[in-house]
């Protein structure tokens, strides 16, 4: 099981706009190949450190689960990071991070993950059979970033140009 990985893509949009798309976790279903939707918990309505949200995931026709996540870093235009919160059912934790670096007229967006707490051995064996893509999440990172790129560049083209 690969415990970390990262992917980067250059997107023709500014860092602040891209951060806003990612930090609005209610939009994650537009980009993620696995997380279909998310909603804020406990009265939170935006990304600030300590805010929690629940992501609802789907893999294949039958597997569905949800995870509570906690925002770790919410630095607009620079970095957004969160972790899956360990529970009695899911005793693992993964940190997901997005970094935004200006690159020419666009932004280099890097998504990475690090498994901070491995699941118990029996669960790792089940994951390898039921969710083999979880053994190396880098292809999912690529799909997420490509979907973010398509959404951001489409939105940028559709924005009205302010009068000069």
C-alpha positions, 0 to 999 in steps of 0.5 A: 500500500502506497502511503503517499503520493502527489500530482501537479497540473498547470491550470489557466486560472489564478490561485485565489479562484482555484483555492475557492473551488477546492476549499468549497467542499460542497463542490468536491463531487464535481472533481473527485472520482470517488467522493460524490458530495460533502457537507459542512458539520457543526454549523461550519459553512466555510473552510477554517482550521478545525472546521469539519465536513462529511464526505460521501464516497462511492466506488463501483456499483455497491460500495458506499461510505462516508468519512468525517474530515477536519480542515487543517490549513485554509490559507486562501490562494496558497494551501488547503489541507484536511484529514480524515478523522479516525473513528471506531469504524475507520481507524485510519487517517489520511491528510489531503493537501492542495498547494497553489503556486503562480505559474506564468498567467496560471497556477501550478496546482499540486495535490498530495496525500499522506496516510498518517495512520494506516488501517488495521491489517485486516482492513488493509486486506479488504481494501486491497480486494474491494478498493484496489485503487486505494493501494496507489491513489495517484491516478485518482489525484490526476483525475481530480486535478484534470476535472478541476482544470476543466471546471476552472478554465470553463468558469474563467472563460464564462466570466464577464470581462470588466469594462476598462 
